[in-house]
């Protein structure tokens, strides 16, 4: 009997080992646990989307024809009457009367009795000689011209053309003036010219006119 008991011990030990292995593989509820995956699933991307690069659709620069230009523009008043903003609110003869660069011209316009004519005109361009332009004329000649209303009126109306002319119009232009003569304009590397004069401050707006300040008084051809 002891031999049979001894012979059965290895078989009993094997059975106990299998039972223990099965119990270890079971989960907490007694079910078998699933094997772990060899690689973890990728985590979802929670980062914010990248904004697209901005395009080149910014607003264009203001056109040159919308701006004043010229070496004497810096001498204009910064604000109030006679400034760019102030002149834009008034008709041309009135606007010029408040500008410190145009006192000689205003005196000549009043002498010729043209202030109301210029103020009442619609959409004109005025090539306005500055005080320095009048200073180029010798005193005797200027005094003689100022005393002759017909000659003075002809000279002043030779500085006025119908329509508001833009700098682009002046690049290579020929215009009939209110006096009846022709005036030519050009653009070069040095700026704009009107006849023999140079524009020293251009594209100045008034209520009824566009004004180009020039450095020489224009004289119509006989």
HELIX and SHEET records of a PDB file:
HELIX    1   1 UNK A    2  UNK A   25  1                                  24    
HELIX    2   2 UNK A   64  UNK A   66  5                                   3    
HELIX    3   3 UNK A   73  UNK A   75  5                                   3    
HELIX    4   4 UNK A   84  UNK A   88  1                                   5    
HELIX    5   5 UNK A   92  UNK A   97  1                                   6    
HELIX    6   6 UNK A  103  UNK A  112  1                                  10    
HELIX    7   7 UNK A  115  UNK A  120  1                                   6    
HELIX    8   8 UNK A  131  UNK A  135  1                                   5    
HELIX    9   9 UNK A  139  UNK A  147  1                                   9    
HELIX   10  10 UNK A  149  UNK A  157  1                                   9    
HELIX   11  11 UNK A  167  UNK A  170  1                                   4    
SHEET    1   A 7 UNK A 160  UNK A 162  0                                        
SHEET    2   A 7 UNK A 124  UNK A 129 -1                                        
SHEET    3   A 7 UNK A 209  UNK A 214  1                                        
SHEET    4   A 7 UNK A 197  UNK A 205 -1                                        
SHEET    5   A 7 UNK A 191  UNK A 194 -1                                        
SHEET    6   A 7 UNK A 182  UNK A 188 -1                                        
SHEET    7   A 7 UNK A 172  UNK A 176 -1                                        
END                                                                             
